[in-house]
Amino acid sequence: MEEKPRLARLTAIITQLQSKRIVTAKYLSEKHNVSIRTIYRDIRTLEKSGVPVVTEEGKGYSIMEGYHLPPVLFTEDEANALITVEQLVVRNKDQSFSDNVSSAIEKIKSILRYSQKGNADLLSERIYFGGHQNQEKSSNNLMQIQAAIIHFEVLKMKYQSSKNESTIRTIEPFAIYSINGNFLLIAFCRLRNDFRAFRIDFIQSLLSENEKFTPHNMTIQKYFEDYVKS
């Protein structure tokens, strides 16, 4: 990867600082193919320019909470990629997911250059993803599940299995993955006292128990090694 011109690199670093809670100098040096010493100089330059970079010793850098620079303009390729993502998501089976992504991308579209807006509309009419002819929404729980994963919230769900068996489960949500167009929730099931995978579109009802759980000593990689490959 070629080294970017310094101005382009500084602009990209600001974007990365705004998009993550914390960013390490090592991550930035690898991302931009420069030395860590160069990243240190870039950070000092941004600080002198009035960008409120917060240095967390031993961790990395972040932007002062509440500070936002006006968004940078998207390139044509970046705008086209966003439109493609939108069209893919619109065909997803979860209503809450498609609604929120469409709303987010609509806000992103609002900052496109005028000439890009018409191109975005044209492209959205010319993209088609086959393979899933049934566009009916079969779930509306993905956003609530994502929030529960982030905040370590215990959920109670009524679940109907592929064998038409209905059970009430109290779960500690861990992760989400998609396979064959379906979202699956990986969660610690208190009924089975173990991790289980649940089809999100098989969840009939979902309620928060207003209870927090202690995060599990589990990673996605470990889950697949211990539960999927065996």
Backbone bond lengths (Angstrom), bond angles and torsions (degrees), N, CA, C in turn:
res aa  C-N    CA-C-N  psi(-1)  N-CA   C-N-CA  omega(-1)  CA-C   N-CA-C  phi
1 M - - - 1.475 - - 1.524 109.45 -
2 E 1.327 117.00 131.26 1.456 121.14 -179.69 1.519 110.60 -77.28
3 E 1.346 114.25 150.29 1.461 119.23 177.17 1.519 109.51 -72.61
4 K 1.339 115.79 133.30 1.471 120.25 178.73 1.524 109.61 -74.26
5 P 1.346 117.14 154.20 1.466 119.84 169.43 1.529 109.08 -56.92
6 R 1.328 116.89 149.72 1.465 119.63 -170.71 1.529 113.19 -59.60
7 L 1.325 117.93 -42.18 1.464 120.20 -178.99 1.526 110.71 -61.49
8 A 1.328 116.61 -43.03 1.467 120.71 178.84 1.527 110.11 -63.89
9 R 1.337 116.12 -37.68 1.466 119.85 -180.00 1.529 111.08 -67.96
10 L 1.322 117.15 -42.70 1.468 120.83 179.26 1.529 110.80 -62.02
11 T 1.334 115.86 -42.52 1.469 120.24 177.87 1.520 110.56 -61.53
12 A 1.343 116.10 -43.26 1.469 120.25 -179.94 1.526 111.24 -65.63
13 I 1.328 116.86 -37.59 1.466 120.37 179.20 1.531 110.67 -63.56
14 I 1.341 116.62 -40.43 1.473 119.88 177.03 1.522 110.18 -60.22
15 T 1.332 116.48 -44.68 1.465 120.72 179.22 1.525 110.60 -60.48
16 Q 1.333 116.72 -43.68 1.465 120.63 -179.23 1.515 111.75 -66.62
17 L 1.333 117.27 -37.34 1.459 120.68 177.03 1.524 111.26 -64.78
18 Q 1.333 116.46 -35.14 1.467 120.26 -179.53 1.525 112.15 -77.41
19 S 1.340 116.64 -23.47 1.463 119.04 -174.00 1.518 113.68 -93.49
20 K 1.351 118.34 -11.13 1.463 121.22 179.72 1.519 110.16 -126.93
21 R 1.330 116.83 154.44 1.458 119.93 179.63 1.518 110.37 -67.97
22 I 1.343 115.78 -40.69 1.460 119.52 177.75 1.526 108.99 -147.74
23 V 1.339 116.03 142.65 1.459 121.89 -177.77 1.522 108.46 -129.69
24 T 1.318 117.48 132.97 1.460 120.42 -179.76 1.532 110.63 -90.22
25 A 1.327 115.14 156.58 1.470 120.57 176.73 1.529 109.87 -64.00
26 K 1.329 116.71 -35.72 1.469 121.26 178.99 1.528 110.20 -62.20
27 Y 1.347 116.48 -44.84 1.465 120.86 178.78 1.526 110.50 -59.75
28 L 1.337 116.57 -45.53 1.461 120.72 -178.28 1.527 111.43 -66.86
29 S 1.327 117.27 -38.56 1.465 119.84 -179.45 1.518 111.09 -66.03
30 E 1.334 116.43 -39.65 1.466 120.35 178.43 1.526 111.17 -70.96
31 K 1.334 115.26 -37.50 1.465 120.41 -178.98 1.525 111.00 -64.09
32 H 1.340 116.81 -37.55 1.463 120.76 -174.16 1.530 113.38 -107.68
33 N 1.334 115.55 4.82 1.463 120.63 175.77 1.531 112.37 58.11
34 V 1.329 115.12 44.57 1.467 121.01 176.69 1.522 108.27 -131.51
35 S 1.324 116.66 170.69 1.465 120.35 179.83 1.528 110.30 -75.69
36 I 1.327 114.99 159.66 1.467 119.92 176.45 1.526 109.98 -63.50
37 R 1.326 116.50 -33.92 1.476 120.41 177.50 1.530 110.53 -60.61
38 T 1.345 116.59 -38.97 1.475 120.96 177.62 1.521 110.55 -64.38
39 I 1.329 116.65 -39.89 1.472 120.43 178.04 1.522 110.35 -63.51
40 Y 1.328 117.70 -41.08 1.477 120.89 176.61 1.534 110.06 -57.03
41 R 1.346 116.43 -43.55 1.470 120.23 179.24 1.530 110.48 -65.03
42 D 1.347 116.24 -41.15 1.470 120.03 179.13 1.526 111.32 -61.17
43 I 1.327 116.23 -42.46 1.469 120.46 -179.85 1.529 109.89 -63.00
44 R 1.338 117.16 -42.65 1.476 120.39 178.01 1.526 110.83 -62.42
45 T 1.343 116.68 -38.69 1.465 120.84 178.46 1.525 110.33 -62.91
46 L 1.322 116.68 -43.23 1.466 120.27 179.38 1.526 110.37 -64.15
47 E 1.326 117.19 -41.46 1.467 120.90 179.39 1.527 110.61 -62.01
48 K 1.351 116.67 -42.53 1.470 120.72 179.06 1.521 111.62 -66.44
49 S 1.325 116.13 -24.77 1.474 120.70 179.92 1.524 112.00 -84.05
50 G 1.340 116.87 -1.49 1.471 120.13 176.70 1.513 114.33 98.61
51 V 1.331 117.84 3.42 1.470 120.03 177.05 1.533 107.72 -78.68
52 P 1.336 118.87 120.72 1.467 121.13 -174.73 1.532 112.50 -78.10
53 V 1.332 115.77 77.20 1.464 121.24 178.56 1.526 108.49 -80.13
54 V 1.313 116.54 128.98 1.463 121.79 178.19 1.525 108.16 -101.46
55 T 1.332 116.31 125.27 1.465 120.83 178.26 1.528 108.78 -98.66
56 E 1.326 116.56 120.55 1.459 121.38 176.77 1.524 107.32 -104.15
57 E 1.310 115.87 109.75 1.462 121.41 -174.25 1.530 111.37 -54.39
58 G 1.328 115.41 129.12 1.459 121.01 178.05 1.507 114.38 78.70
59 K 1.331 117.05 -2.56 1.469 120.18 -178.38 1.522 111.73 -119.14
60 G 1.326 116.96 -59.87 1.453 119.44 -178.92 1.512 111.89 155.44
61 Y 1.333 116.11 -148.63 1.458 121.90 -174.41 1.533 111.09 -120.61
62 S 1.314 114.43 152.51 1.461 120.91 172.96 1.522 108.39 -148.21
63 I 1.319 115.81 169.07 1.470 121.19 175.04 1.517 108.05 -96.83
64 M 1.328 116.91 140.24 1.464 120.86 178.20 1.531 110.19 -51.13
65 E 1.335 115.57 132.33 1.460 120.80 -176.80 1.540 110.63 -57.49
66 G 1.316 115.75 135.09 1.459 121.27 178.69 1.512 113.75 91.51
67 Y 1.335 117.11 -8.71 1.467 120.25 -179.65 1.524 109.78 -93.42
68 H 1.311 116.32 127.82 1.465 120.69 178.39 1.522 109.44 -139.19
69 L 1.305 115.20 130.26 1.458 120.16 171.73 1.515 108.72 -84.90
70 P 1.322 118.44 153.20 1.464 119.55 174.26 1.529 108.86 -56.10
71 P 1.345 117.83 142.17 1.454 120.33 -177.06 1.524 112.20 -62.25
72 V 1.332 115.46 143.98 1.457 119.27 176.48 1.523 108.53 -76.42
73 L 1.322 116.16 157.14 1.460 119.90 179.98 1.518 110.01 -72.48
74 F 1.330 115.63 142.83 1.449 120.58 176.44 1.518 109.92 -80.72
75 T 1.333 115.41 145.33 1.459 118.60 170.27 1.529 107.60 -74.82
76 E 1.318 116.66 166.28 1.467 120.09 179.66 1.530 110.36 -61.39
77 D 1.339 117.19 -41.65 1.462 119.85 179.92 1.523 111.56 -63.60
78 E 1.354 117.23 -39.87 1.466 120.62 178.82 1.525 110.81 -65.46
79 A 1.340 116.87 -41.94 1.461 120.80 178.41 1.530 110.16 -62.97
80 N 1.329 116.75 -42.68 1.465 120.65 179.88 1.523 111.19 -63.72
81 A 1.348 116.71 -38.31 1.461 120.41 179.15 1.527 110.50 -63.72
82 L 1.332 117.25 -40.26 1.464 121.13 178.84 1.528 111.67 -63.46
83 I 1.321 116.17 -41.76 1.470 120.11 179.71 1.520 109.94 -63.98
84 T 1.329 116.37 -38.64 1.462 120.47 178.76 1.525 110.68 -64.67
85 V 1.336 116.06 -42.94 1.466 120.26 177.55 1.528 109.98 -60.17
86 E 1.326 116.70 -43.05 1.463 120.50 -179.35 1.520 111.07 -59.43
87 Q 1.329 117.12 -46.21 1.457 120.39 -178.12 1.531 111.55 -65.53
88 L 1.335 116.48 -33.52 1.461 120.37 177.12 1.527 110.32 -67.84
89 V 1.325 116.47 -42.45 1.460 120.94 -176.54 1.522 111.93 -71.41
90 V 1.324 117.43 -36.23 1.467 121.23 -179.60 1.527 110.48 -56.27
91 R 1.333 116.10 -30.00 1.460 120.40 -179.16 1.521 113.28 -88.12
92 N 1.343 115.97 4.43 1.449 120.14 178.01 1.525 110.77 -71.68
93 K 1.319 116.48 155.87 1.460 120.76 -173.65 1.533 113.88 -82.05
94 D 1.331 117.69 -12.76 1.460 119.34 -176.78 1.530 110.61 -97.19
95 Q 1.341 116.14 120.47 1.459 121.90 -175.55 1.528 111.91 -64.13
96 S 1.346 117.51 -43.74 1.472 120.35 -176.34 1.527 110.48 -64.24
97 F 1.333 116.70 -36.22 1.461 121.48 -179.90 1.521 111.09 -68.15
98 S 1.331 117.24 -50.82 1.467 120.29 -177.30 1.520 111.22 -65.22
99 D 1.334 118.08 -36.69 1.468 121.58 178.92 1.522 111.20 -63.35
100 N 1.327 116.38 -45.58 1.466 120.40 -176.76 1.517 112.59 -71.92
101 V 1.328 117.60 -37.24 1.468 119.32 178.18 1.521 110.11 -68.53
102 S 1.335 117.22 -41.72 1.466 120.39 178.50 1.527 110.70 -61.06
103 S 1.340 116.57 -41.14 1.455 121.09 179.00 1.528 111.00 -64.91
104 A 1.341 116.58 -42.57 1.468 120.76 -179.96 1.525 110.93 -64.97
105 I 1.334 116.86 -44.19 1.460 119.88 -177.65 1.534 110.43 -70.25
106 E 1.324 117.40 -29.53 1.468 120.26 175.38 1.528 109.74 -62.08
107 K 1.339 116.89 -40.21 1.467 120.69 177.48 1.533 110.48 -66.56
108 I 1.326 115.87 -38.59 1.463 119.55 177.95 1.527 110.40 -64.94
109 K 1.328 116.17 -41.80 1.474 120.44 179.39 1.524 111.27 -59.53
110 S 1.333 115.91 -30.69 1.472 119.27 -175.80 1.524 111.95 -65.53
111 I 1.334 117.97 -18.77 1.465 119.59 179.83 1.527 112.17 -103.85
112 L 1.332 116.80 6.58 1.461 118.78 174.70 1.526 109.60 -68.86
113 R 1.309 115.72 151.24 1.464 119.26 173.30 1.524 108.59 -60.94
114 Y 1.340 115.76 151.93 1.460 121.00 -176.06 1.531 111.47 -53.96
115 S 1.341 116.27 -41.46 1.470 119.57 -177.26 1.524 111.52 -66.70
116 Q 1.366 116.97 -25.00 1.464 120.12 -178.63 1.527 112.20 -81.02
117 K 1.334 116.55 -23.46 1.462 119.33 -175.49 1.525 111.43 -62.25
118 G 1.335 115.33 -46.38 1.461 119.17 179.22 1.512 111.40 -64.53
119 N 1.330 116.19 -38.27 1.463 120.18 178.25 1.527 110.98 -63.90
120 A 1.336 115.97 -38.09 1.460 120.51 -179.98 1.525 110.74 -64.64
121 D 1.340 116.02 -42.55 1.463 120.26 178.39 1.525 110.74 -63.00
122 L 1.339 115.52 -43.18 1.465 119.99 -179.71 1.523 110.39 -62.17
123 L 1.340 116.44 -46.47 1.460 120.38 -176.73 1.523 111.63 -64.19
124 S 1.337 116.57 -39.01 1.471 119.66 -178.69 1.526 111.78 -62.63
125 E 1.348 116.37 -26.02 1.469 120.40 178.37 1.523 112.06 -84.21
126 R 1.328 116.22 -10.91 1.469 120.05 -174.58 1.525 112.86 -112.67
127 I 1.317 117.52 12.34 1.465 120.97 179.16 1.514 109.10 -112.77
128 Y 1.317 115.45 131.09 1.471 119.39 179.13 1.521 109.14 -139.80
129 F 1.323 116.23 130.45 1.455 121.45 175.40 1.518 108.79 -108.56
130 G 1.304 116.50 116.05 1.463 120.97 -179.99 1.514 111.28 -88.18
131 G 1.327 114.23 -177.77 1.463 119.98 175.96 1.510 113.64 99.39
132 H 1.329 117.63 -24.93 1.468 120.50 178.81 1.533 107.89 -128.59
133 Q 1.307 115.66 84.86 1.464 119.75 -175.39 1.528 112.08 -71.50
134 N 1.337 116.78 -28.01 1.457 120.66 -179.48 1.527 109.72 -82.34
135 Q 1.338 116.76 106.97 1.458 121.09 -176.83 1.536 112.54 -91.35
136 E 1.336 117.21 5.41 1.458 120.51 -177.35 1.526 110.69 -63.82
137 K 1.331 115.89 133.86 1.461 120.70 178.59 1.526 108.57 -77.33
138 S 1.327 116.24 127.38 1.463 119.68 -174.85 1.523 113.38 -113.42
139 S 1.349 117.04 -0.17 1.462 119.53 176.09 1.525 109.50 -152.14
140 N 1.342 114.70 163.12 1.462 119.85 -179.66 1.527 109.63 -146.53
141 N 1.340 115.35 33.57 1.463 120.32 -170.68 1.516 115.06 -116.16
142 L 1.332 118.16 -6.76 1.456 120.47 -169.39 1.524 112.73 -61.59
143 M 1.332 118.22 -41.95 1.460 120.69 -178.28 1.537 111.40 -65.16
144 Q 1.329 116.74 -40.98 1.468 120.34 178.71 1.530 110.50 -64.85
145 I 1.328 116.57 -38.68 1.465 121.05 179.05 1.531 110.30 -66.92
146 Q 1.331 116.92 -42.53 1.462 119.83 178.23 1.522 110.75 -59.35
147 A 1.325 116.87 -43.95 1.470 120.83 179.19 1.527 110.83 -61.98
148 A 1.340 116.38 -39.48 1.467 120.35 -179.59 1.525 111.23 -67.00
149 I 1.338 116.93 -35.49 1.470 120.77 177.23 1.529 109.93 -63.99
150 I 1.323 116.33 -45.42 1.465 121.86 -177.24 1.533 111.27 -65.15
151 H 1.349 116.21 -40.10 1.467 120.27 -172.64 1.525 113.10 -101.26
152 F 1.349 117.67 5.97 1.469 122.31 178.56 1.534 111.11 55.04
153 E 1.335 115.02 52.02 1.465 121.22 -179.14 1.527 110.95 -99.83
154 V 1.322 115.77 134.41 1.463 121.53 175.87 1.531 109.05 -75.30
155 L 1.333 116.12 135.16 1.462 121.44 179.42 1.531 109.89 -119.60
156 K 1.327 115.14 147.97 1.470 120.59 171.28 1.519 107.22 -112.92
157 M 1.318 116.83 128.48 1.455 119.39 -177.87 1.519 111.41 -131.47
158 K 1.326 112.91 150.45 1.460 120.61 169.47 1.518 105.41 -99.15
159 Y 1.329 116.31 121.32 1.463 120.52 -171.05 1.526 110.39 -124.41
160 Q 1.325 115.11 132.10 1.465 120.65 177.36 1.522 108.79 -111.75
161 S 1.298 117.16 114.97 1.463 121.71 -175.04 1.523 111.22 -73.81
162 S 1.332 115.57 173.29 1.468 120.76 178.33 1.524 111.44 -64.57
163 K 1.351 116.23 -17.35 1.474 120.44 177.60 1.518 111.59 -93.52
164 N 1.342 115.93 12.30 1.472 122.47 177.98 1.530 112.48 68.77
165 E 1.325 117.50 22.43 1.456 121.11 177.12 1.525 108.95 -93.70
166 S 1.329 116.82 127.57 1.461 121.69 -177.06 1.529 110.17 -103.05
167 T 1.351 116.03 128.85 1.463 120.56 178.65 1.528 109.60 -136.85
168 I 1.314 115.22 159.00 1.463 121.76 173.35 1.526 106.96 -102.74
169 R 1.326 116.68 124.37 1.461 121.00 -178.24 1.529 110.29 -122.88
170 T 1.315 115.90 137.70 1.467 121.48 168.39 1.520 106.37 -101.59
171 I 1.322 116.29 122.68 1.461 120.03 -170.80 1.530 112.39 -129.10
172 E 1.336 114.35 156.50 1.457 122.54 173.67 1.528 106.34 -116.12
173 P 1.350 117.75 98.73 1.469 121.98 -173.23 1.528 112.34 -61.14
174 F 1.323 115.63 136.82 1.465 120.41 -178.11 1.529 112.76 -117.67
175 A 1.326 118.33 -49.78 1.462 120.31 -174.77 1.523 110.23 -159.42
176 I 1.333 114.42 167.33 1.463 121.95 178.36 1.519 107.82 -128.31
177 Y 1.317 116.96 137.66 1.456 118.68 168.98 1.524 109.73 -141.44
178 S 1.313 115.28 160.43 1.458 121.02 -175.04 1.512 109.92 -116.51
179 I 1.325 116.22 136.73 1.455 121.77 176.79 1.524 108.94 -145.70
180 N 1.320 115.79 130.33 1.467 121.95 179.94 1.529 112.93 53.18
181 G 1.323 115.73 37.61 1.460 119.97 177.06 1.512 114.65 82.33
182 N 1.335 118.03 -0.48 1.460 121.48 -179.24 1.527 110.49 -111.54
183 F 1.336 116.13 139.65 1.457 120.78 175.08 1.522 109.17 -87.56
184 L 1.329 115.51 134.36 1.460 121.29 174.97 1.517 109.55 -116.84
185 L 1.317 115.85 138.86 1.455 122.56 176.96 1.519 108.32 -101.41
186 I 1.326 115.76 124.91 1.463 120.79 171.43 1.521 106.64 -94.87
187 A 1.315 116.75 126.25 1.465 120.06 -177.24 1.527 109.57 -148.69
188 F 1.336 114.99 154.79 1.455 119.98 171.53 1.524 106.90 -83.26
189 C 1.327 115.82 118.80 1.469 121.65 -177.57 1.526 108.95 -94.68
190 R 1.315 116.38 119.88 1.466 119.91 -178.62 1.520 111.64 -70.83
191 L 1.329 117.31 -25.75 1.465 120.66 177.51 1.526 110.42 -66.47
192 R 1.343 116.42 -43.85 1.473 121.44 -178.84 1.535 112.74 -93.78
193 N 1.333 116.72 -7.94 1.465 122.41 -178.63 1.528 111.41 54.53
194 D 1.322 116.03 42.36 1.460 121.29 -178.59 1.528 108.86 -165.03
195 F 1.335 115.37 169.98 1.455 120.02 177.12 1.526 110.30 -77.05
196 R 1.311 115.62 141.34 1.451 122.20 178.15 1.525 109.39 -139.84
197 A 1.330 116.81 157.32 1.472 122.58 174.81 1.519 108.53 -108.41
198 F 1.329 116.10 133.05 1.464 121.71 -178.35 1.521 110.10 -124.77
199 R 1.321 117.75 133.27 1.458 121.16 172.38 1.525 108.27 -68.15
200 I 1.325 116.96 124.65 1.461 119.95 -176.31 1.530 111.26 -65.45
201 D 1.339 117.09 -32.93 1.472 118.23 179.41 1.531 112.61 -76.64
202 F 1.333 118.36 -3.10 1.468 121.85 174.81 1.534 111.24 -94.96
203 I 1.345 116.67 -3.26 1.462 120.22 178.37 1.526 108.55 -79.01
204 Q 1.320 116.61 120.31 1.470 121.07 -177.16 1.517 112.80 -87.56
205 S 1.321 116.62 -32.19 1.467 120.26 175.30 1.521 107.95 -154.47
206 L 1.328 114.90 155.63 1.464 120.48 -174.42 1.518 108.66 -146.88
207 L 1.333 116.56 125.74 1.463 121.35 -179.64 1.519 110.25 -133.43
208 S 1.338 115.42 143.76 1.456 120.18 174.49 1.520 109.12 -79.33
209 E 1.332 116.34 137.46 1.465 121.28 178.38 1.527 111.89 -88.73
210 N 1.370 116.52 1.47 1.468 121.14 -176.40 1.527 111.31 53.19
211 E 1.320 114.42 42.33 1.464 121.86 -179.24 1.527 108.04 -137.44
212 K 1.322 115.82 138.86 1.460 121.26 176.81 1.526 109.46 -96.52
213 F 1.338 116.36 149.86 1.461 119.65 174.36 1.525 109.77 -121.26
214 T 1.313 115.40 157.92 1.462 120.86 178.58 1.526 109.17 -78.96
215 P 1.351 117.81 127.84 1.470 119.57 -178.81 1.533 111.63 -54.26
216 H 1.331 114.66 141.88 1.456 120.21 -178.21 1.530 111.22 -83.20
217 N 1.313 115.00 152.84 1.465 120.98 175.06 1.532 108.13 -81.41
218 M 1.315 114.52 72.14 1.462 120.78 -174.32 1.528 108.93 -143.15
219 T 1.323 116.24 143.89 1.462 121.97 172.65 1.522 107.58 -123.99
220 I 1.328 116.14 162.26 1.465 119.68 177.20 1.528 110.21 -57.68
221 Q 1.335 116.28 -44.70 1.458 119.88 -178.64 1.531 111.03 -60.48
222 K 1.338 116.47 -44.58 1.465 120.64 179.93 1.525 110.67 -64.82
223 Y 1.334 117.10 -38.18 1.462 120.02 179.34 1.534 110.48 -60.30
224 F 1.331 116.09 -47.74 1.461 119.43 -178.60 1.526 111.59 -66.28
225 E 1.328 116.61 -36.17 1.465 119.40 178.53 1.526 112.14 -67.50
226 D 1.336 115.83 -40.25 1.474 120.26 -174.22 1.527 113.28 -86.83
227 Y 1.348 117.04 -30.22 1.460 118.58 -170.45 1.524 114.77 -116.01
228 V 1.311 117.36 -25.74 1.468 119.60 -174.07 1.521 111.97 -100.68
229 K 1.325 117.60 -44.03 1.459 120.04 -175.25 1.522 112.56 -78.87
230 S 1.341 115.84 -19.73 1.470 118.59 -176.98 1.522 111.61 -74.99
